[in-house]
Amino acid sequence: MWTYVRAPTGDTAGPATDINGKENYPVVQVAYPDAEAYAKWAGKRLPTEAEFEFAARGGLIGKTYTWGTNFVRVENGWPTPGRGNFP
């Protein structure tokens, strides 16, 4: 069951995990205020919704979904065609 944790966890498995060996992995489960604070600290900003949509589409203009026209279902019911292992 998901619960909010105020401290950074470094992994999706919770506070008992560590980030050793995962320096090049993407960050996950970050609250919007945390991402906003990090961007401000780094002298940057988060993308607008329009900028994010443009980047997610990768040049596919006018398509129904960010990956094209076909709806994709996976085991959790969400369309996630770009899943994979990292880094």
Backbone as XML, in Angstrom:
<?xml version="1.0"?>
<chain id="A" units="angstrom">
  <residue number="1" name="MET">
    <atom name="N" x="0.842" y="-1.181" z="0.000"/>
    <atom name="CA" x="0.000" y="0.000" z="0.000"/>
    <atom name="C" x="0.887" y="1.245" z="0.000"/>
  </residue>
  <residue number="2" name="TRP">
    <atom name="N" x="0.524" y="2.234" z="-0.791"/>
    <atom name="CA" x="1.291" y="3.468" z="-0.908"/>
    <atom name="C" x="1.002" y="4.370" z="0.277"/>
  </residue>
  <residue number="3" name="THR">
    <atom name="N" x="2.058" y="4.952" z="0.844"/>
    <atom name="CA" x="1.904" y="5.966" z="1.882"/>
    <atom name="C" x="2.894" y="7.079" z="1.616"/>
  </residue>
  <residue number="4" name="TYR">
    <atom name="N" x="2.543" y="8.286" z="1.982"/>
    <atom name="CA" x="3.409" y="9.436" z="1.785"/>
    <atom name="C" x="4.557" y="9.396" z="2.785"/>
  </residue>
  <residue number="5" name="VAL">
    <atom name="N" x="5.775" y="9.591" z="2.292"/>
    <atom name="CA" x="6.961" y="9.629" z="3.145"/>
    <atom name="C" x="7.624" y="10.978" z="2.941"/>
  </residue>
  <residue number="6" name="ARG">
    <atom name="N" x="7.834" y="11.725" z="4.006"/>
    <atom name="CA" x="8.377" y="13.074" z="3.895"/>
    <atom name="C" x="9.844" y="13.099" z="3.479"/>
  </residue>
  <residue number="7" name="ALA">
    <atom name="N" x="10.606" y="12.103" z="3.863"/>
    <atom name="CA" x="12.030" y="12.066" z="3.534"/>
    <atom name="C" x="12.233" y="11.372" z="2.193"/>
  </residue>
  <residue number="8" name="PRO">
    <atom name="N" x="13.275" y="11.749" z="1.430"/>
    <atom name="CA" x="13.537" y="11.051" z="0.168"/>
    <atom name="C" x="13.899" y="9.596" z="0.422"/>
  </residue>
  <residue number="9" name="THR">
    <atom name="N" x="13.421" y="8.699" z="-0.435"/>
    <atom name="CA" x="13.659" y="7.274" z="-0.221"/>
    <atom name="C" x="14.731" y="6.708" z="-1.128"/>
  </residue>
  <residue number="10" name="GLY">
    <atom name="N" x="14.969" y="7.316" z="-2.305"/>
    <atom name="CA" x="15.986" y="6.808" z="-3.215"/>
    <atom name="C" x="15.543" y="5.633" z="-4.054"/>
  </residue>
  <residue number="11" name="ASP">
    <atom name="N" x="14.401" y="5.042" z="-3.759"/>
    <atom name="CA" x="13.940" y="3.903" z="-4.539"/>
    <atom name="C" x="12.454" y="3.710" z="-4.306"/>
  </residue>
  <residue number="12" name="THR">
    <atom name="N" x="11.817" y="2.954" z="-5.156"/>
    <atom name="CA" x="10.384" y="2.713" z="-5.017"/>
    <atom name="C" x="10.067" y="1.723" z="-3.910"/>
  </residue>
  <residue number="13" name="ALA">
    <atom name="N" x="11.074" y="1.053" z="-3.371"/>
    <atom name="CA" x="10.838" y="0.039" z="-2.346"/>
    <atom name="C" x="10.710" y="0.626" z="-0.953"/>
  </residue>
  <residue number="14" name="GLY">
    <atom name="N" x="10.930" y="1.913" z="-0.797"/>
    <atom name="CA" x="10.711" y="2.538" z="0.498"/>
    <atom name="C" x="11.974" y="2.992" z="1.187"/>
  </residue>
  <residue number="15" name="PRO">
    <atom name="N" x="11.814" y="3.553" z="2.381"/>
    <atom name="CA" x="12.922" y="4.154" z="3.119"/>
    <atom name="C" x="14.028" y="3.192" z="3.525"/>
  </residue>
  <residue number="16" name="ALA">
    <atom name="N" x="13.755" y="1.905" z="3.551"/>
    <atom name="CA" x="14.776" y="0.949" z="3.987"/>
    <atom name="C" x="15.788" y="0.638" z="2.883"/>
  </residue>
  <residue number="17" name="THR">
    <atom name="N" x="15.582" y="1.148" z="1.673"/>
    <atom name="CA" x="16.504" y="0.864" z="0.573"/>
    <atom name="C" x="17.579" y="1.932" z="0.485"/>
  </residue>
  <residue number="18" name="ASP">
    <atom name="N" x="18.585" y="1.684" z="-0.345"/>
    <atom name="CA" x="19.615" y="2.693" z="-0.570"/>
    <atom name="C" x="19.783" y="2.904" z="-2.069"/>
  </residue>
  <residue number="19" name="ILE">
    <atom name="N" x="20.612" y="3.870" z="-2.455"/>
    <atom name="CA" x="20.794" y="4.188" z="-3.859"/>
    <atom name="C" x="22.166" y="3.771" z="-4.378"/>
  </residue>
  <residue number="20" name="ASN">
    <atom name="N" x="22.903" y="3.020" z="-3.618"/>
    <atom name="CA" x="24.220" y="2.566" z="-4.058"/>
    <atom name="C" x="24.108" y="1.818" z="-5.376"/>
  </residue>
  <residue number="21" name="GLY">
    <atom name="N" x="24.928" y="2.234" z="-6.356"/>
    <atom name="CA" x="24.915" y="1.608" z="-7.666"/>
    <atom name="C" x="23.798" y="2.065" z="-8.577"/>
  </residue>
  <residue number="22" name="LYS">
    <atom name="N" x="23.003" y="3.029" z="-8.135"/>
    <atom name="CA" x="21.864" y="3.486" z="-8.933"/>
    <atom name="C" x="21.992" y="4.960" z="-9.313"/>
  </residue>
  <residue number="23" name="GLU">
    <atom name="N" x="23.216" y="5.457" z="-9.376"/>
    <atom name="CA" x="23.442" y="6.866" z="-9.643"/>
    <atom name="C" x="22.923" y="7.308" z="-11.010"/>
  </residue>
  <residue number="24" name="ASN">
    <atom name="N" x="22.832" y="6.393" z="-11.977"/>
    <atom name="CA" x="22.383" y="6.735" z="-13.322"/>
    <atom name="C" x="20.936" y="6.337" z="-13.607"/>
  </residue>
  <residue number="25" name="TYR">
    <atom name="N" x="20.220" y="5.883" z="-12.598"/>
    <atom name="CA" x="18.824" y="5.513" z="-12.768"/>
    <atom name="C" x="17.946" y="6.763" z="-12.715"/>
  </residue>
  <residue number="26" name="PRO">
    <atom name="N" x="16.764" y="6.709" z="-13.327"/>
    <atom name="CA" x="15.866" y="7.866" z="-13.237"/>
    <atom name="C" x="15.280" y="7.991" z="-11.828"/>
  </residue>
  <residue number="27" name="VAL">
    <atom name="N" x="14.938" y="9.183" z="-11.453"/>
    <atom name="CA" x="14.306" y="9.423" z="-10.164"/>
    <atom name="C" x="12.828" y="9.069" z="-10.289"/>
  </residue>
  <residue number="28" name="VAL">
    <atom name="N" x="12.274" y="8.427" z="-9.281"/>
    <atom name="CA" x="10.864" y="8.038" z="-9.302"/>
    <atom name="C" x="10.186" y="8.462" z="-8.012"/>
  </residue>
  <residue number="29" name="GLN">
    <atom name="N" x="8.880" y="8.528" z="-8.043"/>
    <atom name="CA" x="8.039" y="8.838" z="-6.887"/>
    <atom name="C" x="8.475" y="10.129" z="-6.188"/>
  </residue>
  <residue number="30" name="VAL">
    <atom name="N" x="8.556" y="11.195" z="-6.964"/>
    <atom name="CA" x="8.911" y="12.506" z="-6.426"/>
    <atom name="C" x="7.659" y="13.361" z="-6.412"/>
  </residue>
  <residue number="31" name="ALA">
    <atom name="N" x="7.366" y="13.984" z="-5.297"/>
    <atom name="CA" x="6.217" y="14.879" z="-5.203"/>
    <atom name="C" x="6.508" y="16.151" z="-5.996"/>
  </residue>
  <residue number="32" name="TYR">
    <atom name="N" x="5.474" y="16.737" z="-6.583"/>
    <atom name="CA" x="5.635" y="17.944" z="-7.392"/>
    <atom name="C" x="6.355" y="19.058" z="-6.629"/>
  </residue>
  <residue number="33" name="PRO">
    <atom name="N" x="5.983" y="19.334" z="-5.367"/>
    <atom name="CA" x="6.703" y="20.394" z="-4.641"/>
    <atom name="C" x="8.199" y="20.104" z="-4.492"/>
  </residue>
  <residue number="34" name="ASP">
    <atom name="N" x="8.565" y="18.834" z="-4.365"/>
    <atom name="CA" x="9.986" y="18.472" z="-4.273"/>
    <atom name="C" x="10.697" y="18.733" z="-5.597"/>
  </residue>
  <residue number="35" name="ALA">
    <atom name="N" x="10.060" y="18.365" z="-6.705"/>
    <atom name="CA" x="10.643" y="18.609" z="-8.022"/>
    <atom name="C" x="10.781" y="20.108" z="-8.268"/>
  </residue>
  <residue number="36" name="GLU">
    <atom name="N" x="9.777" y="20.862" z="-7.874"/>
    <atom name="CA" x="9.805" y="22.318" z="-8.034"/>
    <atom name="C" x="10.932" y="22.937" z="-7.204"/>
  </residue>
  <residue number="37" name="ALA">
    <atom name="N" x="11.087" y="22.475" z="-5.976"/>
    <atom name="CA" x="12.147" y="22.985" z="-5.101"/>
    <atom name="C" x="13.524" y="22.647" z="-5.663"/>
  </residue>
  <residue number="38" name="TYR">
    <atom name="N" x="13.686" y="21.435" z="-6.197"/>
    <atom name="CA" x="14.967" y="21.052" z="-6.779"/>
    <atom name="C" x="15.291" y="21.924" z="-7.989"/>
  </residue>
  <residue number="39" name="ALA">
    <atom name="N" x="14.303" y="22.137" z="-8.854"/>
    <atom name="CA" x="14.516" y="22.965" z="-10.039"/>
    <atom name="C" x="14.921" y="24.383" z="-9.638"/>
  </residue>
  <residue number="40" name="LYS">
    <atom name="N" x="14.266" y="24.918" z="-8.636"/>
    <atom name="CA" x="14.600" y="26.269" z="-8.161"/>
    <atom name="C" x="16.026" y="26.280" z="-7.609"/>
  </residue>
  <residue number="41" name="TRP">
    <atom name="N" x="16.373" y="25.272" z="-6.831"/>
    <atom name="CA" x="17.722" y="25.171" z="-6.267"/>
    <atom name="C" x="18.771" y="25.108" z="-7.374"/>
  </residue>
  <residue number="42" name="ALA">
    <atom name="N" x="18.465" y="24.381" z="-8.461"/>
    <atom name="CA" x="19.404" y="24.205" z="-9.566"/>
    <atom name="C" x="19.391" y="25.381" z="-10.543"/>
  </residue>
  <residue number="43" name="GLY">
    <atom name="N" x="18.569" y="26.401" z="-10.251"/>
    <atom name="CA" x="18.475" y="27.549" z="-11.149"/>
    <atom name="C" x="17.714" y="27.237" z="-12.428"/>
  </residue>
  <residue number="44" name="LYS">
    <atom name="N" x="16.835" y="26.267" z="-12.375"/>
    <atom name="CA" x="16.053" y="25.832" z="-13.539"/>
    <atom name="C" x="14.570" y="25.979" z="-13.227"/>
  </residue>
  <residue number="45" name="ARG">
    <atom name="N" x="13.735" y="25.452" z="-14.116"/>
    <atom name="CA" x="12.300" y="25.423" z="-13.900"/>
    <atom name="C" x="11.737" y="24.138" z="-14.463"/>
  </residue>
  <residue number="46" name="LEU">
    <atom name="N" x="10.569" y="23.752" z="-13.993"/>
    <atom name="CA" x="9.898" y="22.587" z="-14.541"/>
    <atom name="C" x="9.224" y="22.992" z="-15.849"/>
  </residue>
  <residue number="47" name="PRO">
    <atom name="N" x="9.064" y="22.052" z="-16.789"/>
    <atom name="CA" x="8.403" y="22.401" z="-18.040"/>
    <atom name="C" x="6.919" y="22.670" z="-17.820"/>
  </residue>
  <residue number="48" name="THR">
    <atom name="N" x="6.354" y="23.508" z="-18.694"/>
    <atom name="CA" x="4.917" y="23.720" z="-18.659"/>
    <atom name="C" x="4.237" y="22.458" z="-19.181"/>
  </residue>
  <residue number="49" name="GLU">
    <atom name="N" x="2.931" y="22.367" z="-19.030"/>
    <atom name="CA" x="2.204" y="21.209" z="-19.549"/>
    <atom name="C" x="2.396" y="21.096" z="-21.062"/>
  </residue>
  <residue number="50" name="ALA">
    <atom name="N" x="2.346" y="22.219" z="-21.775"/>
    <atom name="CA" x="2.524" y="22.210" z="-23.233"/>
    <atom name="C" x="3.938" y="21.761" z="-23.612"/>
  </residue>
  <residue number="51" name="GLU">
    <atom name="N" x="4.944" y="22.227" z="-22.885"/>
    <atom name="CA" x="6.326" y="21.817" z="-23.166"/>
    <atom name="C" x="6.523" y="20.329" z="-22.907"/>
  </residue>
  <residue number="52" name="PHE">
    <atom name="N" x="5.937" y="19.837" z="-21.822"/>
    <atom name="CA" x="6.046" y="18.417" z="-21.497"/>
    <atom name="C" x="5.375" y="17.570" z="-22.576"/>
  </residue>
  <residue number="53" name="GLU">
    <atom name="N" x="4.188" y="17.979" z="-22.996"/>
    <atom name="CA" x="3.454" y="17.257" z="-24.040"/>
    <atom name="C" x="4.259" y="17.228" z="-25.342"/>
  </residue>
  <residue number="54" name="PHE">
    <atom name="N" x="4.836" y="18.354" z="-25.723"/>
    <atom name="CA" x="5.642" y="18.427" z="-26.941"/>
    <atom name="C" x="6.834" y="17.470" z="-26.850"/>
  </residue>
  <residue number="55" name="ALA">
    <atom name="N" x="7.518" y="17.485" z="-25.717"/>
    <atom name="CA" x="8.677" y="16.605" z="-25.531"/>
    <atom name="C" x="8.255" y="15.134" z="-25.519"/>
  </residue>
  <residue number="56" name="ALA">
    <atom name="N" x="7.145" y="14.828" z="-24.860"/>
    <atom name="CA" x="6.677" y="13.442" z="-24.761"/>
    <atom name="C" x="6.307" y="12.888" z="-26.132"/>
  </residue>
  <residue number="57" name="ARG">
    <atom name="N" x="5.787" y="13.738" z="-26.988"/>
    <atom name="CA" x="5.384" y="13.289" z="-28.324"/>
    <atom name="C" x="6.566" y="13.076" z="-29.257"/>
  </residue>
  <residue number="58" name="GLY">
    <atom name="N" x="7.703" y="13.659" z="-28.954"/>
    <atom name="CA" x="8.891" y="13.432" z="-29.780"/>
    <atom name="C" x="8.687" y="13.714" z="-31.253"/>
  </residue>
  <residue number="59" name="GLY">
    <atom name="N" x="7.913" y="14.735" z="-31.572"/>
    <atom name="CA" x="7.702" y="15.108" z="-32.967"/>
    <atom name="C" x="6.424" y="14.557" z="-33.579"/>
  </residue>
  <residue number="60" name="LEU">
    <atom name="N" x="5.681" y="13.737" z="-32.856"/>
    <atom name="CA" x="4.419" y="13.212" z="-33.390"/>
    <atom name="C" x="3.312" y="14.246" z="-33.170"/>
  </residue>
  <residue number="61" name="ILE">
    <atom name="N" x="3.067" y="15.051" z="-34.154"/>
    <atom name="CA" x="2.049" y="16.096" z="-34.053"/>
    <atom name="C" x="0.704" y="15.546" z="-34.533"/>
  </residue>
  <residue number="62" name="GLY">
    <atom name="N" x="-0.360" y="15.845" z="-33.794"/>
    <atom name="CA" x="-1.706" y="15.474" z="-34.213"/>
    <atom name="C" x="-2.087" y="14.025" z="-33.970"/>
  </residue>
  <residue number="63" name="LYS">
    <atom name="N" x="-1.299" y="13.281" z="-33.246"/>
    <atom name="CA" x="-1.638" y="11.885" z="-32.940"/>
    <atom name="C" x="-2.483" y="11.836" z="-31.670"/>
  </residue>
  <residue number="64" name="THR">
    <atom name="N" x="-3.269" y="10.794" z="-31.538"/>
    <atom name="CA" x="-4.148" y="10.656" z="-30.377"/>
    <atom name="C" x="-3.362" y="10.485" z="-29.084"/>
  </residue>
  <residue number="65" name="TYR">
    <atom name="N" x="-2.321" y="9.670" z="-29.127"/>
    <atom name="CA" x="-1.504" y="9.391" z="-27.951"/>
    <atom name="C" x="-0.083" y="9.892" z="-28.181"/>
  </residue>
  <residue number="66" name="THR">
    <atom name="N" x="0.686" y="10.004" z="-27.127"/>
    <atom name="CA" x="2.047" y="10.525" z="-27.260"/>
    <atom name="C" x="2.941" y="9.598" z="-28.072"/>
  </residue>
  <residue number="67" name="TRP">
    <atom name="N" x="2.571" y="8.336" z="-28.230"/>
    <atom name="CA" x="3.379" y="7.371" z="-28.972"/>
    <atom name="C" x="2.800" y="7.059" z="-30.348"/>
  </residue>
  <residue number="68" name="GLY">
    <atom name="N" x="1.643" y="7.607" z="-30.707"/>
    <atom name="CA" x="1.043" y="7.340" z="-32.012"/>
    <atom name="C" x="-0.462" y="7.264" z="-31.952"/>
  </residue>
  <residue number="69" name="THR">
    <atom name="N" x="-1.051" y="6.365" z="-32.748"/>
    <atom name="CA" x="-2.507" y="6.295" z="-32.835"/>
    <atom name="C" x="-3.109" y="5.058" z="-32.188"/>
  </residue>
  <residue number="70" name="ASN">
    <atom name="N" x="-2.312" y="4.043" z="-31.893"/>
    <atom name="CA" x="-2.837" y="2.805" z="-31.319"/>
    <atom name="C" x="-2.780" y="2.824" z="-29.798"/>
  </residue>
  <residue number="71" name="PHE">
    <atom name="N" x="-3.909" y="2.472" z="-29.178"/>
    <atom name="CA" x="-3.952" y="2.362" z="-27.722"/>
    <atom name="C" x="-3.231" y="1.079" z="-27.311"/>
  </residue>
  <residue number="72" name="VAL">
    <atom name="N" x="-2.378" y="1.164" z="-26.291"/>
    <atom name="CA" x="-1.605" y="0.016" z="-25.828"/>
    <atom name="C" x="-1.989" y="-0.288" z="-24.389"/>
  </residue>
  <residue number="73" name="ARG">
    <atom name="N" x="-2.348" y="-1.537" z="-24.113"/>
    <atom name="CA" x="-2.662" y="-1.939" z="-22.739"/>
    <atom name="C" x="-1.583" y="-2.890" z="-22.249"/>
  </residue>
  <residue number="74" name="VAL">
    <atom name="N" x="-1.176" y="-2.700" z="-20.996"/>
    <atom name="CA" x="-0.215" y="-3.608" z="-20.375"/>
    <atom name="C" x="-0.852" y="-4.170" z="-19.123"/>
  </residue>
  <residue number="75" name="GLU">
    <atom name="N" x="-0.105" y="-4.963" z="-18.384"/>
    <atom name="CA" x="-0.696" y="-5.685" z="-17.246"/>
    <atom name="C" x="-1.351" y="-4.793" z="-16.202"/>
  </residue>
  <residue number="76" name="ASN">
    <atom name="N" x="-0.901" y="-3.557" z="-16.046"/>
    <atom name="CA" x="-1.516" y="-2.689" z="-15.033"/>
    <atom name="C" x="-2.609" y="-1.809" z="-15.616"/>
  </residue>
  <residue number="77" name="GLY">
    <atom name="N" x="-2.911" y="-1.966" z="-16.896"/>
    <atom name="CA" x="-3.997" y="-1.221" z="-17.511"/>
    <atom name="C" x="-3.618" y="0.148" z="-18.047"/>
  </residue>
  <residue number="78" name="TRP">
    <atom name="N" x="-2.380" y="0.562" z="-17.901"/>
    <atom name="CA" x="-1.957" y="1.878" z="-18.391"/>
    <atom name="C" x="-1.160" y="1.730" z="-19.666"/>
  </residue>
  <residue number="79" name="PRO">
    <atom name="N" x="-1.330" y="2.656" z="-20.615"/>
    <atom name="CA" x="-0.530" y="2.613" z="-21.840"/>
    <atom name="C" x="0.903" y="3.073" z="-21.570"/>
  </residue>
  <residue number="80" name="THR">
    <atom name="N" x="1.835" y="2.156" z="-21.542"/>
    <atom name="CA" x="3.225" y="2.496" z="-21.257"/>
    <atom name="C" x="4.148" y="1.766" z="-22.231"/>
  </residue>
  <residue number="81" name="PRO">
    <atom name="N" x="4.170" y="2.193" z="-23.491"/>
    <atom name="CA" x="4.984" y="1.486" z="-24.473"/>
    <atom name="C" x="6.485" y="1.654" z="-24.285"/>
  </residue>
  <residue number="82" name="GLY">
    <atom name="N" x="6.931" y="2.636" z="-23.505"/>
    <atom name="CA" x="8.356" y="2.884" z="-23.354"/>
    <atom name="C" x="8.994" y="2.248" z="-22.128"/>
  </residue>
  <residue number="83" name="ARG">
    <atom name="N" x="8.348" y="1.252" z="-21.555"/>
    <atom name="CA" x="8.914" y="0.642" z="-20.348"/>
    <atom name="C" x="10.202" y="-0.101" z="-20.649"/>
  </residue>
  <residue number="84" name="GLY">
    <atom name="N" x="11.068" y="-0.161" z="-19.669"/>
    <atom name="CA" x="12.306" y="-0.891" z="-19.846"/>
    <atom name="C" x="13.152" y="-0.852" z="-18.601"/>
  </residue>
  <residue number="85" name="ASN">
    <atom name="N" x="14.327" y="-1.413" z="-18.683"/>
    <atom name="CA" x="15.259" y="-1.399" z="-17.552"/>
    <atom name="C" x="16.222" y="-0.225" z="-17.687"/>
  </residue>
  <residue number="86" name="PHE">
    <atom name="N" x="16.695" y="0.266" z="-16.597"/>
    <atom name="CA" x="17.618" y="1.392" z="-16.582"/>
    <atom name="C" x="18.850" y="0.996" z="-15.797"/>
  </residue>
  <residue number="87" name="PRO">
    <atom name="N" x="20.006" y="1.625" z="-15.973"/>
    <atom name="CA" x="20.204" y="2.809" z="-16.811"/>
    <atom name="C" x="20.309" y="2.443" z="-18.273"/>
  </residue>
</chain>
